[in-house]
Amino acid sequence: MWNLATRKDRAVLADPGGFGIYSIAHSPDGKTLAATIPVPRQVGLTVLAFSPDDRSIAGDGIGSPAYVWDTDTGTLAAVFRNPGGVQPSSLAYSPDGRTLAVSDTFGHIYLWNVSDVP
């Protein structure tokens, strides 16, 4: 991470799992940076997104489902399987935090109801 005003390193992120850091995301309040999250099957996450209320973070990786974690406990809260099984290209929460949109490299968009996910 760099301090843009001084153009100097502020912190260096380590990859404790050794799987590579492919994506990072800042929480909406700017206090948390997510980079390495334990994932079932040891998949490298290629996309990450925080919910608007900072209560959850979603991630997706090559050939994997979309995972949603509770940011307070770090526990896996939900798994959404991509019906096409294609590599994800992005994901985002709706502004109200009730829907998670996941797109793949073929341009398909999947919408998941996450309103009851902690």
DSSP file (Angstrom, degrees, kcal/mol; ACC not computed):
  #  RESIDUE AA STRUCTURE BP1 BP2  ACC     N-H-->O    O-->H-N    N-H-->O    O-->H-N    TCO  KAPPA ALPHA  PHI   PSI    X-CA   Y-CA   Z-CA
    1    1 A M              0   0    0      0, 0.0     9,-3.5     0, 0.0    10,-1.3   0.000 360.0 360.0 360.0 143.6    0.0    0.0    0.0
    2    2 A W  E     -A    9   0A   0      7,-0.3     2,-0.8     8,-0.2     7,-0.2  -0.877 360.0-128.2-118.3 148.7    1.2    3.5   -0.8
    3    3 A N  E  >> -A    8   0A   0      5,-2.9     4,-2.4    -2,-0.4     5,-0.8  -0.859  22.2-156.6 -87.2 114.8    0.7    6.9    0.7
    4    4 A L  T  45S+     0   0    0     -2,-0.8    -1,-0.2     1,-0.2     0, 0.0   0.803  88.2  54.6 -67.9 -28.2   -0.4    8.9   -2.3
    5    5 A A  T  45S+     0   0    0      1,-0.2    -1,-0.2    -3,-0.1    -2,-0.0   0.913 123.4  24.8 -70.9 -42.1    0.7   12.2   -0.7
    6    6 A T  T  45S-     0   0    0      2,-0.2    -2,-0.2    -3,-0.1    -1,-0.2   0.595  95.8-135.2 -97.4 -12.7    4.3   11.1    0.0
    7    7 A R  T  <5 +     0   0    0     -4,-2.4     2,-0.3     1,-0.2    -3,-0.2   0.831  63.4 125.4  58.5  35.1    4.5    8.4   -2.7
    8    8 A K  E   <S-A    3   0A   0     -5,-0.8    -5,-2.9     1,-0.0    -1,-0.2  -0.866  70.9 -88.3-121.0 156.2    6.1    6.0   -0.2
    9    9 A D  E     +A    2   0A   0     -2,-0.3    -7,-0.3    -7,-0.2     3,-0.1  -0.362  35.4 179.5 -59.6 136.8    5.2    2.5    1.0
   10   10 A R        -     0   0    0     -9,-3.5     2,-0.3     1,-0.5    -8,-0.2   0.703  67.6 -11.4-105.7 -34.7    2.8    2.5    3.9
   11   11 A A        -     0   0    0    -10,-1.3    -1,-0.5     2,-0.0     2,-0.5  -0.977  56.2-136.6-161.3 155.3    2.5   -1.3    4.3
   12   12 A V        -     0   0    0     -2,-0.3     2,-0.4    -3,-0.1   -10,-0.0  -0.986  22.5-137.4-120.1 127.6    3.4   -4.5    2.5
   13   13 A L        -     0   0    0     -2,-0.5     2,-0.3     2,-0.0    -2,-0.0  -0.678  14.9-150.7 -86.5 134.8    0.9   -7.3    2.4
   14   14 A A        -     0   0    0     -2,-0.4     3,-0.1    22,-0.0    22,-0.1  -0.725  10.7-138.1-100.3 154.2    2.0  -10.8    3.0
   15   15 A D    >   +     0   0    0     -2,-0.3     3,-1.0     1,-0.2     5,-0.1  -0.807  22.7 179.3-110.5  87.0    0.4  -13.9    1.5
   16   16 A P  T 3  S+     0   0    0      0, 0.0    -1,-0.2     0, 0.0    20,-0.0   0.781  79.4  50.4 -64.1 -26.6    0.5  -16.3    4.4
   17   17 A G  T 3  S-     0   0    0     -3,-0.1    -2,-0.0     3,-0.0    -3,-0.0   0.668  99.7-133.6 -84.7 -16.2   -1.2  -19.1    2.4
   18   18 A G  S <  S+     0   0    0     -3,-1.0     3,-0.1     1,-0.1    -3,-0.0   0.692  73.5 115.7  73.3  18.5    1.2  -18.9   -0.5
   19   19 A F  S    S-     0   0    0      1,-0.1    25,-0.1    24,-0.1    -1,-0.1   0.531  79.8-107.0 -96.4  -7.5   -1.7  -19.0   -3.0
   20   20 A G        -     0   0    0     -5,-0.1     2,-0.7     1,-0.1    25,-0.2   0.170  21.6-102.6  93.2 144.6   -1.1  -15.5   -4.4
   21   21 A I        +     0   0    0      1,-0.1    15,-0.1    23,-0.1     3,-0.1  -0.919  44.0 163.1-105.3 111.9   -3.1  -12.3   -4.0
   22   22 A Y        +     0   0    0     -2,-0.7     2,-0.3    23,-0.6    -1,-0.1   0.615  63.1  21.5-102.7 -18.0   -5.2  -11.7   -7.1
   23   23 A S        -     0   0    0     12,-0.4     2,-0.3    22,-0.2    -1,-0.2  -0.997  56.8-169.5-152.6 146.8   -7.7   -9.2   -5.7
   24   24 A I        -     0   0    0     -2,-0.3     2,-0.3    22,-0.1    24,-0.3  -0.947   5.8-168.5-133.4 158.3   -8.1   -6.7   -2.9
   25   25 A A  E     -B   34   0B   0      9,-1.9     9,-2.9    -2,-0.3     2,-0.4  -0.986  14.4-140.7-148.6 137.2  -11.1   -4.7   -1.7
   26   26 A H  E     -B   33   0B   0     -2,-0.3    24,-0.3     7,-0.2     7,-0.2  -0.770  29.4-116.4 -92.0 141.6  -11.5   -1.8    0.7
   27   27 A S    >   -     0   0    0      5,-2.7     3,-2.1    -2,-0.4     5,-0.1  -0.395  30.9-107.6 -69.6 155.8  -14.5   -1.8    3.1
   28   28 A P  T 3  S+     0   0    0      0, 0.0    -1,-0.1     0, 0.0    25,-0.0   0.815 121.5  53.2 -56.5 -31.5  -17.0    1.0    2.5
   29   29 A D  T 3  S-     0   0    0      1,-0.0    -2,-0.0     3,-0.0    24,-0.0   0.549 108.9-126.9 -82.2  -4.4  -15.9    2.7    5.7
   30   30 A G  S <  S+     0   0    0     -3,-2.1    -1,-0.0     2,-0.2     3,-0.0   0.540  82.9 105.2  76.5   7.5  -12.2    2.6    4.5
   31   31 A K  S    S+     0   0    0      1,-0.1     2,-0.4    -5,-0.0    -1,-0.1   0.641  71.0  53.6 -94.7 -15.5  -11.0    0.9    7.7
   32   32 A T        -     0   0    0     -5,-0.1    -5,-2.7     2,-0.0     2,-0.5  -0.962  56.4-166.1-127.9 138.2  -10.5   -2.7    6.3
   33   33 A L  E     -B   26   0B   0     -2,-0.4     2,-0.5    -7,-0.2    -7,-0.2  -0.988  12.3-158.4-119.4 121.3   -8.5   -4.0    3.4
   34   34 A A  E     +B   25   0B   0     -9,-2.9    -9,-1.9    -2,-0.5     3,-0.1  -0.857  33.7 138.0-100.9 132.4   -9.3   -7.6    2.4
   35   35 A A        +     0   0    0     -2,-0.5     2,-0.5     1,-0.3   -12,-0.4   0.549  64.7  36.3-137.6 -44.7   -6.7   -9.5    0.4
   36   36 A T        +     0   0    0    -15,-0.1    -1,-0.3   -22,-0.1   -15,-0.1  -0.971  61.3 171.9-124.4 119.3   -6.3  -13.1    1.6
   37   37 A I        -     0   0    0     -2,-0.5     2,-0.2    -3,-0.1     8,-0.2  -0.989  39.6-110.2-127.1 132.4   -9.3  -15.1    2.8
   38   38 A P        -     0   0    0      0, 0.0    -2,-0.0     0, 0.0     0, 0.0  -0.449  43.3-169.6 -61.8 126.8   -9.2  -18.8    3.6
   39   39 A V    >   -     0   0    0     -2,-0.2     3,-1.9     4,-0.1     4,-0.0  -0.945  26.9-106.7-123.0 138.1  -11.3  -20.5    0.9
   40   40 A P  G >  S+     0   0    0      0, 0.0     3,-0.8     0, 0.0     0, 0.0  -0.337 109.1  19.3 -56.5 145.9  -12.6  -24.0    0.7
   41   41 A R  G 3  S-     0   0    0      1,-0.2     0, 0.0    23,-0.0     0, 0.0   0.531 119.3 -93.5  67.8   7.5  -10.6  -26.0   -1.9
   42   42 A Q  G <   +     0   0    0     -3,-1.9     2,-0.3     1,-0.2    -1,-0.2   0.888  67.2 172.6  56.2  44.3   -7.7  -23.5   -1.6
   43   43 A V    <   -     0   0    0     -3,-0.8     2,-0.5    18,-0.0    -1,-0.2  -0.666  34.9-123.0 -83.8 135.9   -9.0  -21.4   -4.6
   44   44 A G        -     0   0    0     -2,-0.3    18,-0.7    18,-0.1     2,-0.3  -0.703  28.9-127.8 -76.9 123.4   -7.3  -18.1   -5.3
   45   45 A L  E     -C   61   0C   0     -2,-0.5   -23,-0.6   -25,-0.2    16,-0.3  -0.573  26.3-177.5 -76.0 129.8   -9.9  -15.4   -5.2
   46   46 A T  E    S+     0   0C   0     14,-2.4     2,-0.3    -2,-0.3    15,-0.2   0.619  70.1  33.5-100.9 -17.2   -9.9  -13.3   -8.3
   47   47 A V  E     +C   60   0C   0     13,-1.8    13,-1.9   -24,-0.1     2,-0.3  -1.000  62.1 178.9-141.4 141.2  -12.7  -10.9   -7.3
   48   48 A L  E     +C   59   0C   0     -2,-0.3     2,-0.3   -24,-0.3    11,-0.2  -0.980   1.2 175.7-137.2 148.6  -13.8   -9.5   -3.9
   49   49 A A  E     -C   58   0C   0      9,-2.2     9,-3.2    -2,-0.3     2,-0.3  -0.943  20.6-139.3-154.8 134.9  -16.5   -7.0   -2.8
   50   50 A F  E     -C   57   0C   0    -24,-0.3    43,-0.4    -2,-0.3     7,-0.2  -0.647  30.4-112.0 -85.7 147.9  -17.7   -5.8    0.6
   51   51 A S    >   -     0   0    0      5,-2.8     3,-2.0    -2,-0.3    -1,-0.1  -0.445  33.2-108.3 -70.6 155.7  -21.4   -5.3    1.2
   52   52 A P  T 3  S+     0   0    0      0, 0.0    -1,-0.1     0, 0.0    -2,-0.0   0.788 120.5  49.0 -58.8 -28.0  -22.5   -1.7    1.6
   53   53 A D  T 3  S-     0   0    0    -25,-0.0   -26,-0.0    44,-0.0    43,-0.0   0.363 108.5-123.0 -93.6   6.1  -23.1   -2.2    5.4
   54   54 A D  S <  S+     0   0    0     -3,-2.0    17,-0.1     2,-0.2     3,-0.1   0.560  81.1 116.8  66.3   9.9  -19.6   -3.8    5.9
   55   55 A R  S    S+     0   0    0      1,-0.1    16,-2.1    16,-0.1    17,-0.5   0.700  76.8  18.3 -83.5 -18.2  -21.4   -6.9    7.4
   56   56 A S  E     - D   0  70C   0     14,-0.3    -5,-2.8    15,-0.1     2,-0.4  -0.970  58.7-151.1-147.2 162.1  -20.2   -9.3    4.7
   57   57 A I  E     -CD  50  69C   0     12,-1.9    12,-2.8    -2,-0.3     2,-0.3  -0.999  13.9-154.3-134.5 137.9  -17.6   -9.8    2.0
   58   58 A A  E     +CD  49  68C   0     -9,-3.2    -9,-2.2    -2,-0.4     2,-0.3  -0.850  14.5 176.8-111.8 147.7  -18.1  -11.8   -1.2
   59   59 A G  E     -CD  48  67C   0      8,-2.3     8,-3.1    -2,-0.3     2,-0.3  -0.988   9.2-170.5-147.7 155.6  -15.4  -13.5   -3.3
   60   60 A D  E     -CD  47  66C   0    -13,-1.9   -14,-2.4    -2,-0.3   -13,-1.8  -0.987   6.4-171.6-145.3 150.3  -15.1  -15.7   -6.3
   61   61 A G  E >   -C   45   0C   0      4,-0.5     3,-2.1    -2,-0.3     2,-0.2  -0.802  44.5 -53.8-137.0 178.5  -12.3  -17.6   -8.0
   62   62 A I  T 3  S-     0   0    0    -18,-0.7    25,-0.1     1,-0.3   -18,-0.1  -0.353 121.7 -12.1 -60.2 118.6  -11.5  -19.5  -11.1
   63   63 A G  T 3  S+     0   0    0      1,-0.2    -1,-0.3    -2,-0.2    24,-0.1   0.660 112.7 117.2  66.2  17.4  -14.1  -22.3  -11.5
   64   64 A S    <   -     0   0    0     -3,-2.1    -1,-0.2     1,-0.1    18,-0.1  -0.721  67.1-107.2-113.2 163.6  -15.4  -21.8   -8.0
   65   65 A P        -     0   0    0      0, 0.0    -4,-0.5     0, 0.0     2,-0.5  -0.271  46.1 -90.9 -73.9 173.3  -18.7  -20.7   -6.6
   66   66 A A  E     -DE  60  80C   0     14,-3.3    14,-3.0    -6,-0.2     2,-0.3  -0.766  44.7-155.8 -85.0 131.7  -19.2  -17.3   -5.1
   67   67 A Y  E     -DE  59  79C   0     -8,-3.1    -8,-2.3    -2,-0.5     2,-0.4  -0.833   7.3-160.6-108.2 146.7  -18.5  -17.3   -1.3
   68   68 A V  E     -DE  58  78C   0     10,-2.3     9,-3.1    -2,-0.3    10,-1.7  -0.996   9.5-167.5-128.2 127.6  -19.9  -14.9    1.2
   69   69 A W  E     -DE  57  76C   0    -12,-2.8   -12,-1.9    -2,-0.4     2,-0.5  -0.857  26.2-119.2-113.0 148.0  -18.3  -14.4    4.6
   70   70 A D  E  >  -D   56   0C   0      5,-2.6     4,-2.6    -2,-0.3   -14,-0.3  -0.754  21.8-151.5 -78.4 123.2  -19.5  -12.7    7.8
   71   71 A T  T  4 S+     0   0    0    -16,-2.1   -15,-0.1    -2,-0.5    -1,-0.1   0.737  90.5  55.5 -75.1 -21.1  -17.0   -9.9    8.4
   72   72 A D  T  4 S+     0   0    0    -17,-0.5    -1,-0.2     1,-0.1   -16,-0.1   0.904 125.7  18.5 -74.5 -41.0  -17.6   -9.9   12.2
   73   73 A T  T  4 S-     0   0    0      2,-0.1    -2,-0.2     0, 0.0    -1,-0.1   0.664  92.0-131.1-104.5 -20.4  -16.8  -13.6   12.7
   74   74 A G     <  +     0   0    0     -4,-2.6     2,-0.2     1,-0.3    -3,-0.1   0.518  59.2 141.5  79.0   4.7  -14.9  -14.5    9.5
   75   75 A T        -     0   0    0     -5,-0.2    -5,-2.6     1,-0.1     2,-0.5  -0.508  62.9-104.5 -83.2 150.0  -17.2  -17.5    9.1
   76   76 A L  E     +E   69   0C   0     -7,-0.2    -7,-0.3    -2,-0.2     3,-0.1  -0.601  39.9 178.1 -70.9 121.9  -18.4  -18.7    5.7
   77   77 A A  E     -     0   0C   0     -9,-3.1     2,-0.3    -2,-0.5    -8,-0.2   0.738  57.0  -1.0-101.6 -28.2  -22.1  -17.6    5.5
   78   78 A A  E     -E   68   0C   0    -10,-1.7   -10,-2.3    39,-0.1     2,-0.4  -0.992  49.2-151.1-161.7 155.3  -23.2  -18.7    2.1
   79   79 A V  E     -E   67   0C   0     -2,-0.3     2,-0.5   -12,-0.2   -12,-0.2  -0.998  11.1-168.2-132.9 128.1  -22.1  -20.4   -1.2
   80   80 A F  E     -E   66   0C   0    -14,-3.0   -14,-3.3    -2,-0.4     2,-0.4  -0.972  15.2-142.9-120.3 119.4  -23.7  -19.6   -4.5
   81   81 A R        -     0   0    0     -2,-0.5   -17,-0.0   -16,-0.2     3,-0.0  -0.674  12.7-129.7 -87.5 129.6  -22.8  -21.9   -7.4
   82   82 A N    >   -     0   0    0     -2,-0.4     3,-0.9     1,-0.2    -1,-0.0  -0.661  14.4-148.3 -73.5 115.7  -22.4  -20.4  -10.9
   83   83 A P  T 3  S+     0   0    0      0, 0.0    -1,-0.2     0, 0.0    -2,-0.0   0.803  96.0  48.3 -60.1 -28.8  -24.6  -22.5  -13.2
   84   84 A G  T 3  S-     0   0    0      2,-0.1     3,-0.1    -3,-0.0    -2,-0.0   0.686  94.5-142.0 -84.9 -18.2  -22.2  -22.0  -16.1
   85   85 A G    <   +     0   0    0     -3,-0.9     2,-0.2     1,-0.2    -1,-0.0   0.684  50.6 144.8  65.9  18.3  -19.1  -22.9  -14.2
   86   86 A V        -     0   0    0      1,-0.1    -1,-0.2   -24,-0.1    -2,-0.1  -0.569  61.4 -86.4 -90.8 152.6  -17.2  -20.1  -16.2
   87   87 A Q        -     0   0    0     -2,-0.2    18,-2.1    -3,-0.1    19,-0.2  -0.314  47.9-120.7 -57.4 131.4  -14.5  -18.0  -14.6
   88   88 A P  E     -F  104   0D   0      0, 0.0    16,-0.3     0, 0.0     3,-0.1  -0.407  24.6-172.8 -71.8 150.8  -15.9  -14.9  -12.9
   89   89 A S  E     -     0   0D   0     14,-2.6     2,-0.3     1,-0.4    15,-0.2   0.639  65.1 -13.9-114.4 -25.8  -14.9  -11.5  -14.1
   90   90 A S  E     -F  103   0D   0     13,-1.2    13,-2.6   -43,-0.1    -1,-0.4  -0.984  50.6-162.6-165.3 163.2  -16.5   -9.3  -11.4
   91   91 A L  E     +F  102   0D   0     -2,-0.3     2,-0.3    11,-0.2    11,-0.2  -0.984  12.7 172.5-149.8 153.4  -19.0   -9.2   -8.6
   92   92 A A  E     -F  101   0D   0      9,-2.1     9,-3.1    -2,-0.3     2,-0.3  -0.988  27.9-121.4-159.1 148.6  -20.8   -6.4   -6.7
   93   93 A Y  E     -F  100   0D   0    -43,-0.4     7,-0.2    -2,-0.3   -43,-0.1  -0.650  35.7-110.1 -86.8 150.3  -23.5   -5.9   -4.2
   94   94 A S    >   -     0   0    0      5,-2.4     3,-2.1    -2,-0.3    -1,-0.1  -0.409  38.7-101.9 -69.3 158.5  -26.5   -3.8   -5.0
   95   95 A P  T 3  S+     0   0    0      0, 0.0    -1,-0.1     0, 0.0    -2,-0.0   0.804 125.4  49.4 -55.8 -30.6  -26.6   -0.4   -3.2
   96   96 A D  T 3  S-     0   0    0    -44,-0.0   -45,-0.0     3,-0.0   -43,-0.0   0.511 109.1-126.5 -87.2  -3.3  -29.1   -1.8   -0.7
   97   97 A G  S <  S+     0   0    0     -3,-2.1   -44,-0.0     2,-0.2     3,-0.0   0.546  81.2 109.6  76.2   7.8  -27.0   -4.9   -0.1
   98   98 A R  S    S+     0   0    0      1,-0.1    16,-2.4    15,-0.1    17,-0.8   0.637  71.6  49.0 -91.8 -15.0  -29.8   -7.3   -0.8
   99   99 A T  E     - G   0 113D   0     14,-0.2    -5,-2.4    15,-0.2     2,-0.5  -0.978  62.0-156.5-130.1 138.1  -28.5   -8.7   -4.2
  100  100 A L  E     -FG  93 112D   0     12,-2.7    12,-2.7    -2,-0.4     2,-0.5  -0.967  13.5-158.3-111.1 121.9  -25.1  -10.0   -5.2
  101  101 A A  E     -FG  92 111D   0     -9,-3.1    -9,-2.1    -2,-0.5     2,-0.4  -0.871   9.1-174.4-101.5 130.4  -24.4   -9.7   -8.9
  102  102 A V  E     -FG  91 110D   0      8,-2.7     8,-3.2    -2,-0.5     2,-0.3  -0.991   2.9-167.8-125.8 124.9  -21.7  -12.1  -10.4
  103  103 A S  E     -FG  90 109D   0    -13,-2.6   -14,-2.6    -2,-0.4   -13,-1.2  -0.813   6.6-150.1-109.2 154.1  -20.6  -11.8  -14.0
  104  104 A D  E >   -F   88   0D   0      4,-2.0     3,-1.9    -2,-0.3   -17,-0.1  -0.657  35.2 -95.8-115.1 176.2  -18.5  -14.3  -15.9
  105  105 A T  T 3  S+     0   0    0    -18,-2.1    -2,-0.0     1,-0.3    -1,-0.0   0.601 121.2  60.0 -70.6 -10.1  -16.0  -13.9  -18.8
  106  106 A F  T 3  S-     0   0    0    -19,-0.2    -1,-0.3     2,-0.1    -3,-0.0   0.418 120.7-104.9 -93.2   0.2  -18.8  -14.8  -21.3
  107  107 A G  S <  S+     0   0    0     -3,-1.9     2,-0.2     1,-0.3    -2,-0.1   0.503  72.3 142.6  91.6   4.8  -20.9  -11.8  -20.2
  108  108 A H        -     0   0    0      2,-0.0    -4,-2.0     1,-0.0     2,-0.4  -0.537  35.7-154.3 -75.9 145.8  -23.5  -13.7  -18.2
  109  109 A I  E     -G  103   0D   0     -6,-0.2     2,-0.4    -2,-0.2    -6,-0.2  -0.990   5.5-164.2-124.6 127.8  -24.7  -12.0  -15.0
  110  110 A Y  E     -G  102   0D   0     -8,-3.2    -8,-2.7    -2,-0.4     2,-0.5  -0.927   6.2-153.8-111.8 133.8  -26.1  -14.0  -12.1
  111  111 A L  E     -G  101   0D   0     -2,-0.4     2,-0.4   -10,-0.2   -10,-0.2  -0.932  10.5-168.8-111.5 126.2  -28.2  -12.3   -9.4
  112  112 A W  E     -G  100   0D   0    -12,-2.7   -12,-2.7    -2,-0.5     2,-0.7  -0.940  22.9-128.1-117.2 133.9  -28.2  -13.9   -6.0
  113  113 A N  E     +G   99   0D   0     -2,-0.4   -14,-0.2   -14,-0.2     3,-0.2  -0.710  35.5 164.1 -78.0 114.3  -30.6  -12.9   -3.1
  114  114 A V    >   +     0   0    0    -16,-2.4     3,-1.5    -2,-0.7   -15,-0.2   0.160  38.3 112.3-115.2  15.7  -28.3  -12.2   -0.1
  115  115 A S  T 3  S+     0   0    0    -17,-0.8    -1,-0.1     1,-0.3   -16,-0.1   0.766  83.5  42.0 -64.7 -25.1  -30.8  -10.3    2.0
  116  116 A D  T 3  S+     0   0    0     -3,-0.2    -1,-0.3   -18,-0.2    -2,-0.1   0.327  89.6 105.7-103.5   8.5  -31.0  -13.2    4.6
  117  117 A V    <         0   0    0     -3,-1.5   -39,-0.1     1,-0.1   -48,-0.1  -0.748 360.0 360.0 -86.1 129.5  -27.3  -13.9    4.6
  118  118 A P              0   0    0      0, 0.0    -1,-0.1     0, 0.0    -3,-0.1   0.545 360.0 360.0 -57.4 360.0  -25.7  -12.6    7.8
